[in-house]
Amino acid sequence: MTETTYGETVLLLGAGARSSELALAFQRLGAEVVGAAGHGDAQALTALIDEHRPSHVVVDVAAVATEVLPALLTVADRDDVEVFPTPRAIRLSLDGEGLRKLAADELGLPTAPFWFAGSVEELTAVAAHAGFPLVVKPVAAAPGVGESVLLRPDDVEPAWQLAVAGGDKHAMQRVIAEAVVEVDFEVTLLTVRTTGAAGPSVHFCEPIGHHQNDADALESWQPQQLSPTALDSAKSIAARIVNSLGGRGVFAVELLVRGDEVYFSDVRPRLQDSGLVTLRSQRLSQFELHARAILGLPVDTIMISPGAVEVSYSDGESRDVTSGEMRAVLADALAVAESDVRVFPAGATSGEKQWSALSTATAQDPIVARDRARRVATAVRRLR
């Protein structure tokens, strides 16, 4: 099977704004895109593939029904279609325990000490053994969601409830407890895996810093400065875990950084909200990189300007906004230098967290870009 042909058909599983952005990236490369919500069963997926005969099936794991995922294993065995992420990557992205054991035990990546629990009682026993403080979070969730810090025995049950509620639909009532490692910051290292005549290779975007302001907003910026030693370590960790998962495309590798020390935290074989900053900061956004890599085309990860984004989320409901009010809000937001705004109507995005707005900005310095993005987001919040 050739890796690049003009006019290939791509089946995207997972509806919403993220898939729409990715679909545009594929279409601009001459691909025919068929979108599907990712619901239904294995039989429906097989029928969809037989009808459209795609060369590639691209899955947003967070936005598809659980019952569809086993069918992807069967689809991946076919000679006429490639599945991305690979079945191995999909399975491990839904199995926080398996992923952490792969990283720590098989690959020897540095991680914080960790334990798993499947009930309040098990988490209580872990806390008694490990001591306090402990970070508790779902085995499968977006960065920062459902996460809390145990400081005393009375914190165990609330932490359990928060983690279980914050886990995505594949988390299976399991949580991970980590010893607290004093770190300077967390980063996302977008890692692009490609294949070619010379074999597989990996490419790295500039590190992305991020901060979950609250349940309704995520802030990210690029670049997050690392020391040369830490950056080398981060790239080494990312390359080893991504090559182990295999396939082609963009992988979001989550890392903890303390000085020159870097610890592996997580990897997601899909596009992340923290990577939305690349819509303005890079020559090719994470969506364009993902499409190019999957189609076997050349990529570059050039950053053209420091940038920042604040992603605002909604619960699917929105109040009525007049055209005059919308115009006034956008005028205030876009008056900020080097800024841009994308506003999404309620229900326009899929998954547990729906985008309400993307407030982006660039500047000669990431600190200034962050300040500008915050000012844009402050204006946009008047639409809530």
C-alpha positions, 0 to 999 in steps of 0.5 A, spaced: 500 500 500 502 506 497 503 511 503 501 518 499 497 518 493 493 524 491 485 524 492 485 519 498 479 518 502 479 519 509 474 516 514 474 521 520 471 518 526 468 523 531 464 529 530 465 536 533 469 542 531 476 539 532 474 533 527 472 539 522 478 543 523 482 536 522 477 535 516 479 541 513 487 540 513 486 533 510 481 536 504 487 542 503 491 536 501 486 533 496 483 528 500 476 526 500 473 526 507 468 522 510 465 524 517 462 520 522 460 521 529 463 515 531 457 512 534 453 505 533 456 498 533 462 494 530 457 492 524 455 499 522 463 501 522 464 495 517 458 497 513 461 505 513 468 502 511 465 498 505 461 503 503 466 509 502 472 504 502 477 509 505 485 508 505 485 511 512 481 511 518 482 517 523 479 516 530 478 521 535 478 516 541 475 521 546 469 522 541 467 515 539 463 510 542 466 505 546 463 499 543 466 502 536 473 501 539 474 493 538 471 493 531 477 498 529 482 492 531 478 488 526 479 494 521 486 494 522 487 487 520 485 489 513 490 490 507 486 496 504 485 501 510 490 504 515 487 506 522 490 511 526 492 511 532 494 504 531 490 499 535 496 499 540 496 506 541 488 506 542 488 501 547 494 504 551 490 511 551 484 508 554 488 504 559 492 508 564 495 503 568 498 499 562 500 506 559 504 507 565 507 500 566 509 501 559 513 507 560 516 506 567 517 498 567 518 497 560 521 503 557 524 505 563 522 512 563 523 517 569 516 518 572 513 520 579 512 514 584 505 511 582 499 507 585 492 505 582 486 504 586 479 501 584 475 504 590 475 508 596 478 503 600 483 501 595 485 509 595 485 509 602 490 503 603 494 507 598 494 513 602 496 509 608 502 506 605 505 512 601 503 517 605 501 525 604 501 529 600 498 525 594 496 527 587 489 523 585 487 523 578 483 519 573 487 514 569 484 517 563 482 524 562 484 531 559 490 534 563 488 537 570 481 534 569 478 531 576 485 532 579 486 533 586 491 533 592 490 529 598 493 532 604 490 528 610 485 522 610 479 526 610 481 528 603 480 521 600 473 520 599 472 527 596 478 526 591 476 519 589 469 522 587 472 528 583 477 523 579 471 518 578 467 524 575 472 527 571 474 521 568 472 520 561 468 515 559 473 510 558 476 511 565 472 505 568 472 507 575 480 507 576 484 512 579 492 513 579 495 516 585 502 519 585 507 522 590 508 529 589 514 531 585 516 538 586 516 541 579 517 548 576 511 547 570 508 542 566 509 542 558 506 538 552 511 536 547 507 535 541 511 530 537 510 528 530 511 521 528 512 520 520 514 514 516 518 514 509 523 510 505 528 511 510 524 509 516 520 512 521 522 519 524 520 523 529 519 531 529 518 536 535 514 542 536 517 547 541 514 545 548 507 548 550 506 550 557 499 550 560 494 551 566 487 549 567 485 556 570 478 552 572 473 547 569 471 552 564 478 555 561 484 552 559 490 556 558 496 554 554 502 558 551 508 556 546 514 556 547 515 554 554 522 555 556 526 549 558 534 548 559 538 545 554 539 539 558 531 538 560 529 539 552 534 534 550 531 529 556 524 531 554 525 529 546 528 523 548 522 521 553 517 523 547 521 519 542 521 513 546 514 513 548 511 515 541 516 510 537 513 504 542 506 506 540 507 506 533 503 509 527 503 516 524 501 523 526 501 527 532 502 525 539 501 529 545 506 527 550 505 530 557 511 532 561 513 534 568 519 539 569 524 541 575 530 544 573 534 539 568 530 533 570 524 531 566 518 526 568 514 522 564 506 524 565 502 521 560 501 521 552 495 521 548 495 519 540 490 525 538 490 532 538 489 536 545 486 542 546 493 545 549 495 544 542 490 549 539 496 555 540 499 552 534 493 555 530 497 562 531 504 560 533 506 555 528 507 555 520 503 548 520 498 547 526 497 541 530 491 539 525 495 540 519 501 536 522 497 530 523 494 530 516 500 531 513 503 525 517 498 520 516 498 521 509 505 520 509 507 527 507 513 532 509 512 536 515 515 541 519 514 544 526 517 551 525 514 556 530 513 563 527 511 567 533 510 566 540 503 565 542 498 563 547 490 561 547 485 561 552 480 555 551 473 557 554 468 551 555 461 551 556 456 546 558 452 546 552 447 551 554 448 558 552 444 565 553 441 569 547 446 574 544 444 580 540 448 581 534 449 588 537 452 585 543 456 580 539 459 585 535 461 590 541 464 584 544 468 582 538 470 589 537 473 589 544 476 582 544 480 584 537 482 591 539 488 587 543 494 587 538 495 580 534 489 577 537 484 573 534 477 569 536 473 563 534 466 563 537 462 556 537 455 556 538 452 551 544 453 544 541 458 545 536 463 541 539 463 534 541 466 530 547 465 531 555 468 539 554 465 543 549 469 549 546 465 556 547 471 560 544 478 560 543 482 567 544 488 567 541 494 572 541 501 572 539 507 577 541 515 577 541 515 574 548 510 568 550 509 572 557 506 578 553 502 573 548 499 570 555 497 577 557 494 579 550 490 572 550 487 573 557 485 580 555 481 577 549 478 572 553 476 577 558 472 580 553 469 574 550 466 572 557 461 577 557 457 572 552 456 567 557 
